[in-house]
Structures are given as structure tokens and as C-alpha cells.
Amino acid sequence: MSQSTLPDPDVRRRARRSPRPPRRKGGNRPPKRGRASGPATRVRWRRDRALILMTLPALLLVLVFSYLPILGNVVAFQDYDPYLGDNGFVAILESPWVGIDQFARILGDSAFWAAVQNTLVLFFLQLVLFFPVPILFALLINSLVRPRVRAVAQAVMYLPHFFSWVLVVTVFQQIFGGAGIIAQTLRRHGVEGFDLMTDPGLFKFLLTAEGVWKDAGWGVIVFLAALASVNHELYEAAAMDGANRRRRMWHVTLPALRPVIALLLVLRVGDALTVGFEQILLQRDAVGRDAAEVLDTFVWWTGIRNQDFGYAAAAGLIKGVIGLGLVLTANKVAHLMGEQGVYKK
């Protein structure tokens, strides 16, 4: 071979350095993307079976108590009579259909609209006066330096959550009732007629105060968990830039809580029409129906006490549809604000 036919030495050196691409089976066709093979599925099952088995009881509870009762909404389109069969399922099959007559009755019922009005007023009061309180408590506890003081403060705030509503109402009765501590003190000083527990005008503020005392400390847990994930280097950098405590809270702490606040606000809006059935039912007779009737007590009074099951089911179905619409609307607003909300876009 002549000298002129040999390749250039640089070309041979580059050819030796560049690796040869691996050869695929079946020519140059790309691999098929199908379903996971059987062995891969068995591997994942062996890896995650403990977690799957742990979630089965929770899934069963959700199925039994949340999804199966949805089938009972068919009662809203019937003149349901529980005595037409040996059990409730047979009674549903035997009850006559009335179509949307129950919903037409609801639209013309002034008692239903009064319950809706009381529910919305109470919801807005709790949203303004109750929702910010756990955030403020979380910021207060997070500002405490000594761990022992923080633990004691958390325990004191959490404790009322484990009280029943009967006990909570009893405590407020002993303080603000006609024979309570405040009334007795005022009576000794010549002031008569103090009984906050039976005042219809202040009843909604009383309910809000009871809810704050009972559950505000429990809501702190979520916000403290969010604050625990904040990088302390952000606080150090803000302090080096000259930010005081208030500025660090405004520019570091609150932005860290913003996703959690948006999520809980969406969930709270979705639960707007459920404002405390047991709490209100315990105090309904003391202030009267006009001040204390909400949708939950309206459904209970109509369906259980008056045995008008179809009418109560229609009212409950309207409440559920409105709640779903509020969740979707609030979640869309969260997306417009740049937050994730309950689910992603």
C-alpha cells in the first residue's frame, strides 16, 4: 500500500477515541413502549405491598362511609317511605318516584332560605375571625426561643380540641350564662340581665368564639409543620441585609406559609355550608330557630324529626352540589394566584 492511500493519523486517532454506539436488537428500530411486564409488576408489589396493605383499612372506611352513601341520594327524587319494605334498600325500590318535585318545594320554602342565609353569615364570620387565628398562633409559637416554653404553649393550645362540644358549651355557660361568673359579678355591682348564651343577636359571634377556643390550637399543627421546613439561612441572609423581626416575618415566614394557607382556604371554602351541627344543635333551643337554624340542622329537623326523608335528601343534595362548586371555584382562584390548591392544573 502506498503512502498516499493511508488515512491521516489524526483521523485514525479520533476514530479510536470515539466509542462505537451499541447495537440494538432487531436493527435500528426503537424499543416498544408497552405496559409493564409481569415480573416488573411483581417486583413493585413485593416492594410496596406493606404500604398498600396499610392503606386498605382507610380506603375501606372511605368507601363505606363516603361513597356508598352517595347511592342514597336517589331518595331525593322519591316520596320515600321507610315502612314500605323490610329494610331501607327494599323501601327505596318500593317508594314512588316524584322527579324534581322535592326541589320545587325547596325553592319555595322560606325556612330553607333562612337556613341558607344563617349558614352563609356564620361562614363569613368564621372565615374572617377564625381562619387567621391559627396562623397568628403559629407565628407566636415559632417566635419563642426556649423549646420548653414552646412545648408548654403548644400543649395549652391543643388541649381544648379534645373536649367534646357538650363540655365546651358547658364551660361557656358557666362563664357567660345567666348564672355564670360574669353575671354574678355584675349582679353584685348592681347590673342585672346579663346572659350572653340566650342572646340571638350575638349568637353567631358566640359560636365563632367557641370554635376559636376549641380548634384554633389544633390548626396550628399544619402551620408549624410548614414553618419547620423553612431554611434558616433565609432568616440569616435577611438579618444580614438589615431586616428586622417584622420584615423577616413578612418577607420570609409568610411566603413560606402561602401554599398551606391557599390549600386550607380552598378546603375551608368547600366546607362553607357545614358550620358545626353538634355545636349549634346543643344551643338551638336557647336562642330560637330563627337565629340558630343552619342547613345541617334544617336537614336533621326535616328528615329525622318530621320523617320527610325525600325533602331532607334533596336539601342535602343541593348543599353538596353547592359545596363542590365552591371547591372548584376556590381552587381556580388559587391557580390564578400561582398556588397549587387541592389539585394541579
Secondary structure as the mmCIF struct_conf table of DSSP 4:
data_model
#
loop_
_struct_conf.conf_type_id
_struct_conf.id
_struct_conf.beg_label_comp_id
_struct_conf.beg_label_asym_id
_struct_conf.beg_label_seq_id
_struct_conf.end_label_comp_id
_struct_conf.end_label_asym_id
_struct_conf.end_label_seq_id
HELX_RH_3T_P HELX_RH_3T_P1 GLN A 3 THR A 5
BEND BEND1 LEU A 6 LEU A 6
HELX_LH_PP_P HELX_LH_PP_P1 PRO A 7 ASP A 8
HELX_RH_AL_P HELX_RH_AL_P1 PRO A 9 ARG A 17
BEND BEND2 SER A 18 SER A 18
HELX_LH_PP_P HELX_LH_PP_P2 PRO A 19 ARG A 24
TURN_TY1_P TURN_TY1_P1 LYS A 25 ASN A 28
HELX_LH_PP_P HELX_LH_PP_P3 ARG A 29 LYS A 32
BEND BEND3 ARG A 35 ARG A 35
HELX_LH_PP_P HELX_LH_PP_P4 ALA A 36 SER A 37
HELX_RH_AL_P HELX_RH_AL_P2 GLY A 38 VAL A 62
HELX_RH_PI_P HELX_RH_PI_P1 LEU A 63 TYR A 67
HELX_RH_3T_P HELX_RH_3T_P2 LEU A 68 PHE A 77
STRN STRN1 GLN A 78 GLN A 78
TURN_TY1_P TURN_TY1_P2 PRO A 82 TYR A 83
BEND BEND4 LEU A 84 ASN A 87
HELX_RH_AL_P HELX_RH_AL_P3 GLY A 88 GLU A 94
BEND BEND5 SER A 95 SER A 95
HELX_LH_PP_P HELX_LH_PP_P5 PRO A 96 PRO A 96
STRN STRN2 TRP A 97 TRP A 97
TURN_TY1_P TURN_TY1_P3 GLY A 99 ILE A 100
HELX_RH_AL_P HELX_RH_AL_P4 ASP A 101 LEU A 107
TURN_TY1_P TURN_TY1_P4 GLY A 108 GLY A 108
HELX_RH_AL_P HELX_RH_AL_P5 SER A 110 LEU A 129
TURN_TY1_P TURN_TY1_P5 PHE A 130 PHE A 131
HELX_RH_AL_P HELX_RH_AL_P6 PRO A 132 SER A 143
HELX_RH_AL_P HELX_RH_AL_P7 PRO A 147 TYR A 158
HELX_RH_3T_P HELX_RH_3T_P3 LEU A 159 PHE A 162
BEND BEND6 PHE A 163 PHE A 163
HELX_RH_AL_P HELX_RH_AL_P8 TRP A 165 PHE A 176
BEND BEND7 GLY A 177 GLY A 177
TURN_TY1_P TURN_TY1_P6 GLY A 178 ALA A 179
BEND BEND8 GLY A 180 GLY A 180
HELX_RH_AL_P HELX_RH_AL_P9 ILE A 181 ARG A 188
TURN_TY1_P TURN_TY1_P7 HIS A 189 GLY A 190
HELX_RH_3T_P HELX_RH_3T_P4 LEU A 196 THR A 198
HELX_RH_3T_P HELX_RH_3T_P5 PRO A 200 LEU A 202
HELX_RH_AL_P HELX_RH_AL_P10 PHE A 203 ALA A 228
TURN_TY1_P TURN_TY1_P8 SER A 229 SER A 229
BEND BEND9 VAL A 230 VAL A 230
HELX_RH_AL_P HELX_RH_AL_P11 HIS A 232 MET A 240
TURN_TY1_P TURN_TY1_P9 ASP A 241 GLY A 242
HELX_RH_AL_P HELX_RH_AL_P12 ARG A 245 ARG A 248
HELX_RH_PI_P HELX_RH_PI_P2 MET A 249 THR A 253
HELX_RH_AL_P HELX_RH_AL_P13 LEU A 254 GLY A 270
TURN_TY1_P TURN_TY1_P10 ASP A 271 LEU A 273
HELX_RH_AL_P HELX_RH_AL_P14 PHE A 277 VAL A 287
HELX_RH_AL_P HELX_RH_AL_P15 ARG A 289 ALA A 292
HELX_RH_AL_P HELX_RH_AL_P16 LEU A 295 TRP A 300
HELX_RH_PI_P HELX_RH_PI_P3 TRP A 301 ARG A 305
BEND BEND10 ASN A 306 ASN A 306
HELX_RH_AL_P HELX_RH_AL_P17 PHE A 309 LEU A 336
TURN_TY1_P TURN_TY1_P11 MET A 337 GLY A 338
BEND BEND11 VAL A 342 TYR A 343
#
